[in-house]
Amino acid sequence: MSDSPSTTAKAPTVVDLRPMFPAERHTTVFAALESLEPGATFVLMNDHAPVPLLQRIAQNWPDQFESEFLADGPEVWQVAITRKNA
């Protein structure tokens, strides 16, 4: 049995904001963004649509990240955030 990229690929880190205090949430996400390698992804979980946060990411890091909604409520929102390759 050989190791192929599909079987050895690392699963994205999940950043679950739901149990955090609101004041901690953006700081946590910004730290995750800064540590993300090009081409890598993390999944953001929240109890509401993180649209203002995604807008702030686009403003602070223009053209550096892509986001894709994986789950769009009504109880849990999941967004995959990927750092673009340089």
C-alpha positions as CSV (number, residue, x, y, z in Angstrom):
1,M,0.0,0.0,0.0
2,S,1.5,3.3,-1.0
3,D,1.0,6.7,0.6
4,S,-0.8,9.0,-1.8
5,P,-1.4,12.7,-1.2
6,S,-5.1,12.1,-0.6
7,T,-4.4,9.7,2.2
8,T,-1.6,11.7,3.9
9,A,-3.1,15.2,3.5
10,K,-3.6,16.9,6.9
11,A,-7.2,17.7,7.8
12,P,-7.8,21.5,8.2
13,T,-7.6,22.9,11.7
14,V,-11.0,23.8,13.2
15,V,-11.3,27.1,15.0
16,D,-14.5,27.0,17.0
17,L,-15.5,30.4,18.1
18,R,-18.8,29.4,19.8
19,P,-17.5,28.8,23.3
20,M,-15.3,32.0,23.3
21,F,-16.2,35.4,24.6
22,P,-17.0,37.8,21.8
23,A,-13.9,40.0,22.6
24,E,-11.6,36.9,22.0
25,R,-13.1,35.8,18.7
26,H,-11.5,38.2,16.2
27,T,-8.1,38.0,17.9
28,T,-8.2,34.3,17.7
29,V,-9.1,34.3,14.0
30,F,-6.4,36.9,13.2
31,A,-3.8,34.7,14.9
32,A,-4.9,31.7,12.9
33,L,-4.7,33.7,9.7
34,E,-1.2,34.9,10.4
35,S,0.0,31.3,11.1
36,L,-1.6,29.8,8.0
37,E,0.9,28.6,5.3
38,P,0.2,29.4,1.6
39,G,-2.3,26.8,0.3
40,A,-3.4,25.8,3.8
41,T,-6.9,26.0,5.1
42,F,-8.7,26.2,8.5
43,V,-12.4,25.9,9.2
44,L,-14.1,28.6,11.2
45,M,-17.1,27.6,13.2
46,N,-19.5,30.2,14.6
47,D,-23.0,30.6,16.0
48,H,-23.8,33.3,13.4
49,A,-22.8,34.2,9.9
50,P,-19.3,35.8,10.2
51,V,-19.9,38.3,7.4
52,P,-18.4,41.4,9.2
53,L,-15.3,39.3,10.1
54,L,-14.9,38.1,6.5
55,Q,-15.1,41.7,5.4
56,R,-12.5,42.8,7.9
57,I,-10.2,40.0,6.7
58,A,-10.6,41.2,3.1
59,Q,-9.8,44.8,4.2
60,N,-6.8,43.9,6.4
61,W,-5.3,41.2,4.1
62,P,-6.5,42.1,0.6
63,D,-6.3,39.2,-1.9
64,Q,-4.5,36.9,0.5
65,F,-7.3,34.6,1.6
66,E,-10.3,32.9,0.0
67,S,-13.4,31.8,2.0
68,E,-16.1,29.3,1.3
69,F,-19.2,28.6,3.3
70,L,-19.4,24.9,4.2
71,A,-22.5,25.3,6.4
72,D,-24.8,28.3,6.4
73,G,-26.8,28.0,9.7
74,P,-29.3,28.2,11.2
75,E,-27.4,26.9,14.3
76,V,-23.8,26.5,13.1
77,W,-21.9,28.4,10.4
78,Q,-18.7,26.8,9.0
79,V,-16.4,28.7,6.7
80,A,-13.2,27.3,5.1
81,I,-10.5,30.0,4.9
82,T,-7.5,29.3,2.7
83,R,-4.4,31.4,2.3
84,K,-3.7,31.9,-1.4
85,N,-0.4,30.7,-2.8
86,A,2.0,33.5,-3.4
